[in-house]
């Protein structure tokens, strides 16, 4: 599987790039598996994914929990929790 992996805000800053094409190992089945695999790719990735409680994820532009199966998804995005406020 080849995924377009995108990083936003401080996740992007820590990884050092905004987007990359990756082909994770066959053992990577879920979003959680992918995050663990990403930690092994570089010290920058390991730093960015050290505290996954501070990361949210979208799979093909839909917010999903970490136990979601990646399946045939083409795009995955990682970003910090987003807060809103009154206008």
QUIPESUL-V583358 format. One record per residue. N is the residue number from 0. PSI is psi in radians with two decimals (NA if undefined). OMEGA is omega in degrees with one decimal (NA if undefined). NEAR is the number of other C-alpha atoms within 12 Angstrom. Layout:
n:N psi:PSI omega:OMEGA near:NEAR
n:N psi:PSI omega:OMEGA near:NEAR
This chain:
n:0 psi:2.43 omega:173.5 near:19
n:1 psi:2.25 omega:-178.1 near:20
n:2 psi:2.49 omega:168.2 near:25
n:3 psi:1.93 omega:-177.1 near:24
n:4 psi:2.20 omega:-178.1 near:33
n:5 psi:2.53 omega:-179.5 near:29
n:6 psi:2.44 omega:-178.0 near:31
n:7 psi:2.70 omega:175.6 near:26
n:8 psi:-2.34 omega:-175.0 near:22
n:9 psi:-0.40 omega:176.4 near:24
n:10 psi:-0.77 omega:177.0 near:32
n:11 psi:-0.76 omega:-179.6 near:25
n:12 psi:-0.74 omega:-179.0 near:21
n:13 psi:-0.72 omega:179.4 near:24
n:14 psi:-0.61 omega:177.8 near:29
n:15 psi:-0.05 omega:177.1 near:21
n:16 psi:2.79 omega:-179.3 near:19
n:17 psi:-0.36 omega:-173.9 near:22
n:18 psi:2.55 omega:174.9 near:20
n:19 psi:2.67 omega:175.3 near:21
n:20 psi:2.16 omega:-177.2 near:18
n:21 psi:2.62 omega:174.4 near:20
n:22 psi:1.52 omega:-178.7 near:19
n:23 psi:2.86 omega:178.5 near:26
n:24 psi:2.82 omega:-178.9 near:18
n:25 psi:-0.36 omega:179.0 near:14
n:26 psi:-0.28 omega:-179.2 near:17
n:27 psi:1.91 omega:-178.2 near:24
n:28 psi:-0.62 omega:-175.1 near:22
n:29 psi:2.96 omega:175.4 near:26
n:30 psi:-0.74 omega:178.6 near:34
n:31 psi:-0.76 omega:176.4 near:27
n:32 psi:-0.74 omega:-179.2 near:23
n:33 psi:-0.75 omega:179.8 near:37
n:34 psi:-0.70 omega:176.8 near:33
n:35 psi:-0.72 omega:177.8 near:26
n:36 psi:-0.72 omega:179.5 near:24
n:37 psi:-0.63 omega:179.4 near:30
n:38 psi:-0.45 omega:-178.5 near:23
n:39 psi:-0.08 omega:-173.5 near:19
n:40 psi:-0.53 omega:178.1 near:20
n:41 psi:2.81 omega:175.0 near:16
n:42 psi:-0.58 omega:178.9 near:15
n:43 psi:-0.76 omega:176.7 near:20
n:44 psi:-0.76 omega:179.6 near:29
n:45 psi:-0.72 omega:178.9 near:21
n:46 psi:-0.78 omega:-178.4 near:23
n:47 psi:-0.62 omega:-175.9 near:33
n:48 psi:0.31 omega:-179.7 near:35
n:49 psi:-0.68 omega:-179.8 near:21
n:50 psi:1.54 omega:-175.6 near:16
n:51 psi:-0.19 omega:176.3 near:27
n:52 psi:-0.28 omega:-179.9 near:17
n:53 psi:0.27 omega:-178.4 near:17
n:54 psi:2.46 omega:172.3 near:29
n:55 psi:2.83 omega:-174.2 near:32
n:56 psi:2.56 omega:173.1 near:36
n:57 psi:2.32 omega:179.3 near:29
n:58 psi:2.05 omega:-173.4 near:30
n:59 psi:0.78 omega:173.8 near:21
n:60 psi:0.33 omega:175.0 near:17
n:61 psi:2.25 omega:177.0 near:17
n:62 psi:2.32 omega:-177.3 near:21
n:63 psi:2.73 omega:173.1 near:21
n:64 psi:2.87 omega:-176.1 near:19
n:65 psi:-0.42 omega:-178.1 near:24
n:66 psi:0.12 omega:179.0 near:18
n:67 psi:2.35 omega:175.8 near:23
n:68 psi:2.34 omega:-178.9 near:20
n:69 psi:-0.70 omega:177.0 near:32
n:70 psi:-2.21 omega:-177.2 near:21
n:71 psi:0.30 omega:-179.6 near:16
n:72 psi:2.62 omega:179.2 near:22
n:73 psi:-0.38 omega:-173.0 near:21
n:74 psi:2.42 omega:174.9 near:28
n:75 psi:2.37 omega:-177.7 near:38
n:76 psi:2.38 omega:177.4 near:34
n:77 psi:2.37 omega:-177.2 near:45
n:78 psi:2.82 omega:177.8 near:30
n:79 psi:2.87 omega:175.4 near:24
n:80 psi:2.47 omega:-178.3 near:18
n:81 psi:2.32 omega:176.7 near:15
n:82 psi:2.67 omega:179.5 near:8
n:83 psi:3.11 omega:179.7 near:6
n:84 psi:3.09 omega:179.4 near:5
n:85 psi:2.62 omega:177.7 near:4
n:86 psi:NA omega:NA near:3
